[in-house]
Amino acid sequence: MSGIVLIITFVIAIVVMILAISKWKIHPFLAIMGISLILAIVAGIPLSEIPGLIGTGFSGTFKSIGIVIILGALIGTILEKTGAALKLAEMVARLVGPKHPDLAMEIMGWVVSIPVFCDSGFVILDPIRKALTQKTHYSSVAMTMCLSAGLYVAHVFIPPTPGPIAAAGTLGIGNNIIGVIGMGALVSIPVLIAAYFFANKVGKKVKSREDLEEDNGPSYEDLLNSFTSLPSGFSSIAPILIPILCMAVGSFTSMFGTSGALGEILNFIGTPIIALTIGLFFAIGLLASSGKMSEFNEMTGDTLKIVGPILFITAAGGVLGKTIAGAGFVEYMKANAEVLAAVGIFFPFIVSAILKSAQGSSTVAITTTAGIMGSVLDSGSMMNLLGLNSPMAAVLTVLAIGAGAMTVSHANDSYFWVVTNFGGLTPEDGYKTQTSMTLVMGVVAILFIWILSLFLI
């Protein structure tokens, strides 16, 4: 199949996949797997090779990131069920002070969403948002947007949220999660600043149902007093902080070449699987101290139900990536590598943004785009063809994919409806606020990532 025909076939395949997910309501796993199989056949991959190609793409993803995603999600569930997420929110509110409730909401969202899905995080923190709004008489819309932005940024940029972990594993930097965390935190700063100013500006123009109501529920003090058994600050943050510290130690050990038994131990605890396992032990300790160990089995089952679809969608994205590589698409890209290299870091952003806007799920957009990009360790992958062939380039690519995966949140995104419904906004106002803000956030993110790439790649 010639290069141009192959490109057209690929575009048609992506369009059909998007239609299958968004319009025909086919589950993303089946849509991606089906398109991968059809694309492999149409592209002329020998039939005898297709089963092996599918198996390699599928199992490779599970091997690299499956356990990590499960552990991270389980930690998040425990933080939610024990009230630790609310404790973290209380700590942030006290740190920022009562004069900046909008900033408090944004930082709360950013911290809580590191281990917790943004949808769940919004539901957890919404009572605090309402109470703070009532106490300070601040714009409800501005508070809603700040909370939404903080949650969304961590959701697409910072592990152990499943999307960034999956992308890091697929791109071949699964052992450098701490690098993704660090750079993700750095990229978060300008994005959060942009969202903060946007939220306050739009809050002066758009009014929610809450802005027209006198009583939005219990006061902030009443809300906190209703949780008399909130865990301590250290026990609440330890399941998040300890794994990050372990991975940081492992990264520094590798960097400075520490040898012997000590180096081996530090490298061991610094691997993402072991670091998150240690974090889970701290979370279990939190669960025990809260008197909820009897609920651990149920929590684990509920968590597996949540992450199961994510794992399978991620693995399907790996199959699509292998199919694209095996179809000759990579060879055509090699012939045009000079043109593609000029696009560079913007390529994964554009692909991810198209997938996000078309089908709604940020996680699907992240995992599918990562599968298309392939591993930095594979000389024939899109990563290498685009000149993104270093560990730092792979880290920035994870973030570029995440930036695309927030561009934009609209009516086909479940998070859009969580934000608008809980925030008392109409769908029309949701487009003026949530959709417009995520567009600003995505553009600011990719521009900052591009500037970083000029100095770091």
C-alpha positions, 0 to 999 in steps of 0.5 A: 500500500502506497504512503498516501493511501496508507495515510488516508486509510489511517485517517479513515480508521481514526474517524470510524473509531471516534464515531464508534465511541461517540456516536454509535456508543460502542465501548472504547475497548471494542472500538479500538480493538476492532479498528486495529484488527480491520486496519491490520487486514486492510493495510496488508499485514500477513494474516499469520502475523496479526494474532501475534501482533495483537497479543504483543501489543496487549500484553506489553501494556499490562506488563508495564503499567497494569499493577501500577494503575491498580495500586494508585487507584486503590490508594485514591479510594482509601483516601476518599473513604476514610475522609483523608481527602477532606483532611487534605482540603482542610489543610489547604484551606488553612494554608491559603487563608479565608481571603482566597477561597478560589485559590484554596479550591484550585489547590485542593483540587490539584492535590486531591486529584493526584490519586483520585479521579477528577470526577470523584474528586469534584463530588468529594470537594463540592460540599466544601466549595459550597460552604466556602462560597456561602461563607465568603460570598465569593462567585460560585462560578469562579469557585466551581471553575477553580475547583474544576481546573485544579482537579483536571490539571492533576488528572492529565499530568501527574501520576498515579492518575492512570492516564499519565502512568499509562502514557509513561509506560507505553512511551518507555519511561515507566521507571521514570515516573518521578520525572513525569511527576516533577515536570507535570507539577512544573507545567501545572503552574502556568496552567493553574495561573491561567485557569485562575484568572479565567475563572475569576473573569468568567465568574463576573459574567456568568451566574449560577443557580447558587449565586441566586440562592441565599442558603447553599447548605451547611457552613464550612465550620459545620461541614468540618465539625460533622467529620469528627474523626478525620485522620491526621494530616500526616496519615492523610498525605503519607500515601501520596507523599511516601511513594513520591519520595521513594521514586525520587530516591530511586531516581537519584540513586540511578543518577549518581550510580550508588552501588552495593547492597544500599544501591540495590535496595534504594533502586528496588524501593524506587521502582513505581510498583514497589513505591506505590505498594509502600504507599498502599501500606500507609493507606491500609494503616490509615484505613485501620486507624479509621476503623474501616478495615472491614470495608477493605475487601469491598473497596478493593473490589470497587476499585478493580471495577473502576480501573478494569475498563481503563486497563483494557482500553490502555491495552487496546491502545497498545494494540493500535500502536503496534498495528500502525507500526506493523502496517508500514505507516512508520516506514512512510513517516521515515521517508518524511521524517524531516517534515514531521520533525518540524511538528515535533512536540505538537504532533502528540498534542494535536492527535490527543486533542482531536481524540479528546474533543471527538469522544470525550474521555481524557483517559482514552485520548491519552492511552490511544495517543500514547499507543500511536506514539510508541516507545522511545526505546523503539527506533522505528516508533513515532517518537523517534521519527519525530525526533523525540528520542531522549528520556526528557523528550518522552517525559514532555511527550507524556505532558503534551498528550495530557495537554491535548487530553484536556482540550476540550471538555464539552457535552460528550465528557462526563466531567463536563456534566459533573461540573455543570450539574454540581456547580448549578450551571446550564449546559449553555453556561457550561460551554462558556465556562468549562469548555472555554476554560479547558481550551485556554488551559490546553493551549497554555500547557502545550505552549509552555511544554514547547518552550521547555522542549527548546531548552531540555531536548 
